[in-house]
């Protein structure tokens, strides 16, 4: 699946129509940050804390310590709070700061399909103009490219135990003494039986109104090449989109600076790359 940040434009981050054709789910999370591709080779970690205890660096250091303890992999945290190995990104960060609680989550690229990742985050050749948050492209690396023994189940366990052996108020390794004070960690099942109301939340966050309809107002401009006797000449198509619906459509004729409004049944319809 492709997951975009709360304030992003999905059409500026990926080709939404192509994702649907390929059966790749598009989701919008409630936190900020950029677009990410998720598959079974990408682990997502979320740290829930009271607002006053929110500390990205603390959380990310737990991950970097787990990587070194388990596989002797040396990684760094850069100025964007990405975890990198030799300037290639293995983890990106996003957060939601509320009251009284906050959460910070990060991805960890273990063995993600980099070909699918790259193909999924390519938008159509059009100009999108909006106030939406744009992703910052970065070179990436899988952990298996550094150590072929890395796998997601072991990574999950390594991060979990590093969390348990880290003191609650300071980034200190409490070792086996700290571990003995804990009750371990438990894998949970995100079902209605375990978490009543989760299906209603799932339906809300997978709805068109949330994924597409929450997109900030934007303008998309495309160039259309004329065929036949006018081959080589181009029109400029301009479409205003509000809440995911096309509100104004206009064209700019060749050798003209004027935009001409177009009356069409497409007004009021949902925007996508194919219409």
RADA-V625535 format. One record per backbone hydrogen bond with DSSP energy under -0.5 kcal/mol. NH is the residue of the N-H (numbers start at 1). CO is the residue of the C=O. E is the energy in kcal/mol with one decimal. If there is no record, write none. Layout:
[[NH | CO | E] [NH | CO | E]]
This chain:
[[2 | 25 | -2.9] [3 | 36 | -2.8] [4 | 27 | -2.8] [6 | 31 | -3.4] [8 | 5 | -1.8] [10 | 8 | -0.6] [12 | 9 | -1.1] [13 | 9 | -0.6] [13 | 10 | -0.8] [14 | 10 | -2.0] [15 | 122 | -0.9] [16 | 14 | -1.2] [19 | 15 | -2.2] [20 | 16 | -2.2] [21 | 17 | -2.0] [22 | 18 | -1.9] [23 | 20 | -1.0] [24 | 19 | -2.8] [25 | 23 | -0.6] [27 | 2 | -2.7] [28 | 205 | -0.6] [29 | 4 | -2.4] [32 | 95 | -1.6] [36 | 3 | -2.5] [38 | 1 | -3.2] [42 | 39 | -1.9] [43 | 108 | -2.4] [45 | 106 | -3.0] [47 | 104 | -3.4] [48 | 46 | -0.6] [49 | 102 | -2.5] [51 | 100 | -3.4] [53 | 50 | -1.7] [54 | 51 | -1.5] [59 | 55 | -1.9] [60 | 56 | -3.0] [61 | 57 | -2.3] [62 | 58 | -1.2] [63 | 59 | -1.3] [64 | 60 | -2.5] [65 | 61 | -2.4] [66 | 62 | -1.9] [67 | 63 | -2.2] [68 | 64 | -1.8] [69 | 65 | -2.8] [70 | 66 | -2.4] [71 | 67 | -2.2] [72 | 68 | -1.7] [73 | 67 | -1.5] [74 | 72 | -0.6] [75 | 73 | -0.5] [76 | 84 | -2.7] [78 | 76 | -0.6] [78 | 82 | -2.6] [81 | 78 | -1.8] [83 | 91 | -1.7] [84 | 76 | -2.9] [84 | 82 | -0.6] [85 | 88 | -2.7] [88 | 85 | -1.3] [89 | 139 | -2.9] [90 | 83 | -3.0] [91 | 83 | -1.4] [94 | 105 | -2.3] [96 | 103 | -2.5] [98 | 96 | -0.7] [98 | 101 | -1.4] [102 | 49 | -2.8] [103 | 96 | -2.3] [104 | 47 | -2.0] [105 | 94 | -2.7] [106 | 45 | -2.4] [107 | 92 | -1.7] [108 | 43 | -2.1] [109 | 90 | -3.0] [110 | 41 | -2.1] [110 | 108 | -0.9] [111 | 41 | -2.3] [112 | 41 | -0.7] [114 | 112 | -1.1] [117 | 113 | -2.3] [118 | 114 | -2.4] [119 | 115 | -2.4] [120 | 116 | -2.2] [121 | 117 | -1.1] [122 | 119 | -0.8] [123 | 121 | -0.5] [126 | 124 | -2.0] [127 | 221 | -2.6] [128 | 126 | -0.7] [129 | 127 | -0.6] [129 | 219 | -3.3] [130 | 128 | -0.5] [131 | 217 | -0.5] [133 | 7 | -2.4] [137 | 135 | -0.7] [141 | 89 | -2.2] [143 | 109 | -1.9] [144 | 110 | -2.1] [145 | 142 | -1.2] [146 | 143 | -1.4] [147 | 143 | -2.8] [150 | 147 | -2.0] [155 | 151 | -2.2] [156 | 152 | -2.9] [157 | 153 | -1.9] [158 | 154 | -2.6] [159 | 155 | -2.4] [160 | 156 | -2.1] [161 | 157 | -2.6] [162 | 158 | -1.9] [163 | 159 | -2.1] [164 | 160 | -1.7] [165 | 161 | -1.8] [166 | 163 | -0.9] [167 | 172 | -1.8] [172 | 170 | -2.3] [174 | 165 | -3.5] [174 | 172 | -0.9] [175 | 165 | -0.5] [177 | 174 | -0.6] [178 | 174 | -1.6] [179 | 175 | -2.0] [180 | 176 | -2.2] [181 | 177 | -0.7] [181 | 178 | -0.8] [182 | 178 | -0.6] [182 | 179 | -1.2] [190 | 188 | -0.6] [191 | 189 | -2.8] [195 | 191 | -2.9] [198 | 195 | -2.1] [201 | 197 | -1.7] [202 | 198 | -2.7] [203 | 199 | -2.4] [204 | 200 | -2.1] [205 | 201 | -2.6] [206 | 202 | -0.9] [207 | 204 | -0.9] [211 | 207 | -2.6] [212 | 208 | -2.3] [213 | 208 | -2.7] [214 | 210 | -0.6] [215 | 212 | -2.0] [218 | 241 | -2.3] [219 | 129 | -2.6] [220 | 239 | -2.4] [221 | 127 | -2.4] [222 | 237 | -2.5] [224 | 235 | -2.9] [226 | 233 | -3.3] [230 | 227 | -1.0] [231 | 228 | -1.7] [232 | 226 | -0.9] [233 | 230 | -2.2] [235 | 224 | -3.2] [236 | 252 | -1.9] [237 | 222 | -3.4] [237 | 235 | -0.6] [238 | 250 | -3.1] [239 | 220 | -2.4] [240 | 248 | -2.9] [241 | 218 | -3.0] [242 | 245 | -2.8] [243 | 215 | -0.7] [245 | 242 | -2.3] [246 | 269 | -2.9] [247 | 240 | -3.0] [248 | 240 | -1.0] [250 | 238 | -2.7] [251 | 260 | -2.2] [252 | 236 | -2.4] [253 | 251 | -0.5] [253 | 258 | -0.6] [256 | 253 | -1.2] [260 | 251 | -3.5] [260 | 258 | -0.5] [261 | 259 | -0.6] [262 | 249 | -3.0] [264 | 262 | -0.6] [267 | 264 | -1.7] [268 | 246 | -3.9] [269 | 266 | -2.4] [271 | 244 | -2.6] [275 | 272 | -1.1]]
